[in-house]
Amino acid sequence: MLVNKQKGKTETSKQKKYKKAHPNQKLYSCKICDKTFSRNDTLTTHMTTHTAKKPFTCSTCGKHYPHESHLNDHMKIHTGGKPYTCTACGNSFHRISSLNRHMKTHLGERPYTCTTCGKSFVTKCQLLDHIRIHTGEKPFSCGTCGKSFTLKINLNLHMRIHTVEKPFSCGTCGKSFTLKKNFNLHMRIHTGEKPFSCETCGKSFSDKISLNLHMKIHTEKPFSCGTCRKSFTHKRNLTTHMRFHTGEGTMSCGTCGRRCLYKSKLVEHMRTHTGEKPFSCGTCGKSFSNKHSFNLHMRTHTGEKPFSCGTCGKSFSNKHSLNLHMRTH
C-alpha cells in the first residue's frame, strides 16, 4: 500500500488501480472515509452521506434521504415498481445495482470467501456481514432500548417497533405492516394464493412454515403421551390430548357421559342420539351427521384422491386407506 505524502494517508488498492488507468486525471478524495471520485460535484454529493442533511422526504412514510435519486429508489417500495428484470429467471428489482448483484448468482461468481468456515459470497459487503457471525460483533445499536444488531437493516426494522412505522399497507382491507414479507403473506389471504404444496398429499399452503409443520404428519410424531404412548405431530395436539387423561376442561354428554374436549365435538356427538344429519349431498341426496364424513363421501362423486403413496404413487380418497396401503410396502 502506497503513502500519499501530501495528505499523510495511505492509498487503497482501488485508488492505485484507478490512478494507473487514468494517470493524468485528478482525484477528489473524501476527508472522512477516503473514498475517491473523478469529479468534484460527485464528491460534494457524496459528502451529504456524512452530514445530517437529508432534504428529500417520502410523502408516504416520512423517511428522509440525502439525494433525490435515493428517494426515487425508495418510492418504488410503495408503488411496487421493479423496472429491472433478470433475463435468466424473470426476477425483477427496484435498482439496477440489485439486478447486477443478482446476475452473479446465475454466473456462479462468489469471489469473496470466509477464511473461518469457507463459505463464499457474491459481494465483499456480504462477506463482512457474515464474518460478524464468527466474531459476535453487533455494531448497530438502538438508541432507544440499547438492543444491538449485526446488520444495519435489522436495526432499521427494529426501530419501527419504537416509531410504530408500518409502511406497507393493504389496498384491500387497509391493514398495515412493518415488514414487506408480512405484507406479502397477508395479501395471499385476499388472493387465495397457496404456492407451497405437499408432495405427498397435494395439500397447499400460503407460507413455507405451514408446509413444514404439515410435512411432519407424513414423516414424524415427536410428541408422545406418557400415559397411553399415543404420539402427535405438534406439541399443542399432545397438550390437548392430555386433557382426556386429566379431565381438565372436558365437556360430558348428558345422555351417555362421553367426554369431549371441544363444544363443537360435543354438538357433533349429540347427533348420534338425536339422529340429526345436517350435511346433505346435492348429487345423490345422502345425508351425514358431520362435515368430515360428508367431504369423504363427496370424493366418490368427484373422484378426488388427495392422498398419494410416496413409494409407488398410488392415490387414495382418505388418509386411513393410504395408511393401510403403506403396510404393503
N, C-alpha and C positions, 0 to 999 in steps of 0.2 A: 504494500500500500504506500503510495507516494504522499509527501507532505507538501501542502500548499503554503509556502513560506510567507506569502503576502497576508494570509488570513490566519496562519498558525494552526490550520486544521488539516486533517487527513483527507485524501481523496478516495472515494469509493471506487470499486472496480467498474461500476456502471459509468461513473464520471470519466474514468480513464478511457474506456472504450469509446465514449461519445467524442472526447477530445481528439482521439486518434483518427476517427472517421471524419471529424469536422475541425481540422487544425486551425483554421482562420476565423472560426465563429466564436463570438464572446458568449460566455455562460453567465447566467444570473442565478445566484445561489441564495436560498432562504437561510437567514442567520439563526433561525430557531431549530430547524430539522436537517439543514444541509442539502435539501433536495434542490436540484439544479434545473434551470429552464433556458430555452434558447431565446425567449422573448421576455422583455421586461414587463409587458402587460399581463403575461401569463403568471409571472411571479407575483404581481400585485393581486391578481385574482386568488392565487394560492394562499397568500398571507391572511386572507379573511378566515381561513380554516383555523388559524391560531387565535383569532380575536373573538370576542363575544358578539360581534356584529353579524346578525342573521336577518336581513331586511325582508326576505321573501317568505310570506306566511301562507300556509294551506288554509283555504276558506272552509274546508270540510272538517278537519280535525284540529286546526290551530298550530300544527307543528311548523317550526321555523327552519329556514335554510339560508346559507351564505350566498348561494348562486341561484339564479333563475333556472338554469339547466337542471340543478338538483331538485328544485320544486317541481319542474315539469316531469321528471322521472318519478317523483313521489306521487303525483296526481294520478298516474296510471294504476296505482293500487286501488284507488276509489272508482276509477272509470272502467277498470278491467282491461285497459289497452295493453296488448302484448304484440307490438309490431314486428319483432324479430323472431323468425321461425327457423328451426333446425330442419334442414333438407333431408337429414338422415332418419329422424324419428318423428318429426312433426311437432315437438315441444316448442312452446312459444315463451318469449321472455320480454320483460319491461325494457331492459338495456342491452345494447349491442355487446358490452363487456361481459355480461352474463352469458350471452349466446356463445361468444368466443371461448369462455371458460368451459362451457358445457360441451363444445365441439371436441375438446381434448379427451372426453370420456369415450368418444367413438374412435378416436385415433389411437387410444391406448397410452397416451402420453401421461406419465406420472413421474416427472423428473426429480421431485423432492422426497427424499427418503428419511424416515426417522432412524437415527443410529441406535436407539434403545430397543425398539421392537421390530424394525424392518418394514413397517407399513409405509406405503408411498402415497403421494398426493399430487394433485394437478397443479396447485399454486403454492408458493412459499408461505403465503398467509395461512393457508390451511395447515401446513406443517407446523408453523409456530403456535397455532391454536391447539393442535394435537399434543405438542410437547408439554403443554401445561398439565395434561393428564398425568404425566410421569413426575413432574416437579411439584404438582399440587398448588401451583401459583394461581391465585384468583385476584388479578389486579383491578377488577372493576367493582367498586363498592357503592352501595346505595347510600346516599346522603341522608335519607330519612330513617331507615331502620338498621343500617350498618351491614346488611347481608352482602356477601361478596360472590362474584361470579367469574368463571374462566373466560367467558366471551362477552363482548360489549353488547351484542344483540340480546343475550339473555338478561343483561341488566336493563336494557331498554324495555323489554317485555315485562320484566318485574316492576318497573316504575309505573306501569299502567294500573297496578294494584293501588298505588297511593294517589294517582291522579284521576282514577276511575275513567281513564280514556278507553273508549270502545269504538275504534274507527271503522269496524266492519259491520254494516247494517243490512239486514234482510229487507229487500224491497217488497216482499210478500206480506210479512207479519210485523215488520218494524223492530224485531229483536236485534240487539247489538252484541258484538263480541270483541273481546280483547285480542284474540289471535285469529289469523286468517284460516288456519286449519280447522278450528272450531266452527267458524262461519261456513266453511265448505261442507263439513259434516252435517250442520244444521240444514243447509239447502237441500240435502238429499231427502229430508222429511217432506218437502214440497214437491220435489221432482220424482220421488219414489225410486231413485237410482240405488241399486244394490250391486256394486261392482265386484264384491268379493264372494266367490262361490265355493261351496264344499265339493271337492272332487269325489267324495264317497256317496253322498245322497242328493247332491244338486241344490241344496238349500242356499239361498243368497243372503248377504248381509251388507249393510251400508258402510261398515268400517271393519278394518282388519282385526281389531281387538275382539270384536264379537265373533268373527270367524274362528279365531284361535281358541276362544272359550268353547265354541261349538265343537271343534275338532276333537276335544277331549272325550266327547260322547262316544266317538268311534275308536279312540286309542287308549284312554286311561281313566281310572276311577281311584284317585289317590286318597280320598277321604272315607275312612271305614268306621262303622258304628262298633263301639267296644262291647255292646250288649248282644247284638244279633249278627255282627260281622257283615252286614249289608254295606256295599260300597257306593260312593257317589262321585260324580264328576266335579261338583262345586262344593265348597265348604258350607255355603248357605243352605244347600239341599240337605246336608248332614245335620245342620242345626235344626232345620225344620223337622226332619225325621226323628230326632231325639225327643221331640215333644210327644211322640207316640208312647215312648217308654216312661216319660216323667208325668204325662197327663197335663202338662202346663199349657194353658191356652187352647185346649181342645173343646169341641162342642159335641154334645151327645144327641143321638136321635131319640125322640120321646117314645117311639114305637118299639124299637129293638135294642136300643142302648149303644149302637155303634158310634164310635168316636170319629170325628172329622177335624182336621186342622183348620180348614177354611169354611166360611159360611157358604160360599158358592158350592163346595163339595157336599156340604150337608143338604143344601137345597136339591142338588142333583141326586143324592142318595134317597131323599124323601119320595122321589118319583117312583122308586121301586115299590113303595107302599101305596101310592095314590094311583099308579098306572098312567100318569101323565106322560105324553110323548110330544113335546112341542116342536121338534125338528122334523119336518116332512120333506120327502124327496119330490121335487117338481116333475121328475120323469116317470117314476113308477108309483108314486103315492105312499111308499113305505115310510113309517114314522119311527123316530128314535127319542129316547129319554135324555141323551146328552149329545153335545155337538161333535165330540170326538168320534163317536160311532157313526154319526151322520156323515162326517167327512170321509171316513173309511169306506162307507157304502157308496158315496158319490164316485169314487175311483173305479167302481165296477162299471159305471156308465162312461166315464171319460177315458178309461184305460191308462190313467196315470200310474206310474211305478217309480216313485222318487227315491227308493232305497236300493242302491246297487252294491253288488259284491265286488270288492276290490281285487279279488283273486281271479274270478272267471268272467266278471262283467254282467252276470245275470241280475235282473231287476225285479223288485217286489213292491207291492202296493202298501205294505205296512212293515214296520221295524221288526215285529215278532217273527214274521215269515223269513226275513233276512237273517235273524239270529239263529233260527232253526237250520236254515240252509248252510250257514257258516260252519256248522258242526260236521258237514260232509267233507270239508277241507281239513 
